[in-house]
C-alpha cells in the first residue's frame, strides 16, 4: 500500500495549473486571483481555454493515480493520496488547489455512477446560481452520500468520505463568502 500512496501523491502533486498558467501567460497563480492553483483561478487569470486544459489535466492525474496503483484498496489509497498531493503539493510549499477536479478523476475510475450524479448536481447548481464554489460544495457532499448506497468496496466509501472532508475544509473561505454574499459568481 505504501508504494500506491507514494505514486498517488507524486502524480497528484504535479502542479498542472501552476505550470500551464506560468507557461501560457507568465502568471504565478499563487500571486494572482484567489492565489489557488486550480482550474477556477486559471479561468479568472488566463481564460476559459487554459482553464479547460488545466481541468482536464487535473482530472487525468487523479484517474492516472488510481490506474497506476492497480485495484482494490491500493487504488483507493492512491486516489486519496493524489487528492492530498494536489491540495498540498511539496513542489509549491504545500499550497495547491482545492482538489475537486482531481477527485473527479479519482472517483470516475473508482465509482462512476456516484460521480455522474455529483457532476449533474454540480452542473445544476452552477447553472442556477453561477457559483462554481457552491456547485463544488454540493457535488462534494453528494458524492460520498451516493457512494455509501452504491454496492462495492467499503474502502471506496471511506475514501470518498475522507476526500469530501478535505475538499470541504479547503472550501471554508468560500463558504464564508457565500454566507456573507461576497463570493464572486462565474463571469463576474
N, C-alpha and C positions, 0 to 999 in steps of 0.2 A: 504493500500500500504506500510506503514512503516514496518509492520511485514515481508512482502515479501522482502523488501530491506535488512532488518536485517538478514533474513535467507540466502538470496543470498550472502551477504558479508561474513557471517560466513562460509558458505560452500566453497565459492571461496577462502577464505583466508587460508584454510588448506594447509600448505607448503609441498605438496607431494614430490616434487623434493628434497627439503632440507632433509626431513625425510628419504627418500629412500637412498639418497647418504650417509647420515650420518650412517644409519643402515647397508647398504650393504658394504660400503668401508671406513667408518670412515672419510669421506671427508665433510668439511664445504664448500658448494658451493659458499658461499659469499666471500671466500678467495681463490678459485681455478678457473682456466679457466677465463671465462668472468666476473665472480662474480654474474652471473644471476642464479636464482634457477629454471629455466625452463629446458625442455627436451633437448634442444640443448647443454646446458652446461653439463648436466648429461651425454650425449653421449660423449662429449670431455673428461670428467674426469673419468667416470666409465665404459663406453662401451655401445654397442647397446642394449643388453638385458635389462639393467637397464633403459635406455632412453625410450625404448618402453613401459615398465611398467609405467614410470612416465607420458608419453604422454597419455596413456590410462586412468590413474588416473585423469589427468587434464581435459581430455575430459569428463570423467564421472562426475566430480564435477560440471562442467558447466551445463551438462544435468540435474543432480540431483537438482540443484538450481532452474531451470525452472519448473521441475516436482513437486517439493515440494510447489511451490507458487500457483499452480492451473493453471488458464488460463488467457487469456486476458492481459490487461496492467500490472497486478501484475506479471505475468510470465516474461514479458519483463523487468520490473523493477528489478526483482530478478536476471535475467540473466546479465543485465548491472552491477548490484552490485557484482555479482560473479566475473566478469572480473576485476572490480576495486579491489575486495578483493585479487585476485591472483596477481595483479600488485603491490598493496600496502597493504600487509598483516600486521596487527597490531603485530602479533607474531614475525615478523622478522624486527621490526622497520621500517616498510613500504618499505622494499627493496625486491621486489618479481620478478616474471618473466615478460615476455612481453605480455602474455595474449592470444597468438594465439590458443593454444590447448584448453584452457578453453572457448574461444569464439566459437571455432568449436563445442564444446558440446552444448553450449547455443543455437546457431543458427541451429544446426542439429535438435533440437527439435522444435524450433520456425518456421523455414523456410527451410526445407530440400533441395529443388531444388537449390536455390542460393548457399547453402553450397557445393553441389555436383559440381557445376560449378567452385566455388572458389577453391575447392580441386583439381579439374582437372588442373586449371591454376597453382596452387602451384606445383603439380607433374611435369607438363610440364616444368616449369621454372627451377626447381631444377635438373631435368634430363638433360636439355640442358646446364645449367651454373654451377651446383654443389654448388650454393649459396643458402642455406636454408633461409637466411635473405631476399634475393631478392624474392624468392618464397613466403615467408610470406607477404612481402610488396605488391606484385602483388595480392595475394589472398585477402588481406585486402582491397584493392581498388576495386576489382571485386565484392566482396560480397554485399556491400550496393548499388552499381550501379544496379546489377541484382535484388536485393530486391525491389528497388523502382519501378521496372517494373513488379513485381510479385503481383498478386491480394492478398489482405489480410489486416491485421490490419496496420493502419498508425503507431501505436506505435512500431511495429517491424521495419519498415523503419527507424524511428527516432533512435531506439535503436541500429540498425546496424551501423548507421552513427556515433553515439557517440562512440561506441566501436572501430570502424575503426579509428577515430581521435585519440583515446587513444593509440591504438596499433602503429599507425604511429609515434606518439610522442615518444613512447618507442623505436622505431627503428631509431631514428635520428642519433645515433652514427654509426649504421650500414650503413645508407645512406651516411654518410660522408666517411666511409671506402670504400664503393662501388665506390663512385665518385673518390676517390684518389687511387683506385686499391690496397688497402691494406687489404681488407676483406678476411678472411680465407674461402677457399672453403671446402665443405664437404669432409672429409677424409684427408685434408691437415694437 
